[in-house]
Amino acid sequence: MRCGEWFDLHLENGRTLSCRLELGRDWYILTGRNDVRFYLKKNETYQVDL
């Protein structure tokens, strides 16, 4: 995956978030109307649909 790519991130509660991947000092996602930012944990695996 590269910066700016959109994908669906699967959450543990069965929900999905439509997100955009970005890189600053670390990788993070932007989601929602206001582009809420969530940083991704290093060495963590995430289930996504491209």
LINCOR-V351795 format. One record per helix or strand. SS is the DSSP state (H for helix, E for strand). FROM is the first residue (numbers start at 1). LEN is the number of residues. Records with the same first field share a line. If there is no record, write none. Layout:
BEGIN
SS: FROM-LEN, FROM-LEN
END
This chain:
BEGIN
E: 6-5, 16-8, 27-5, 36-4, 48-2
END
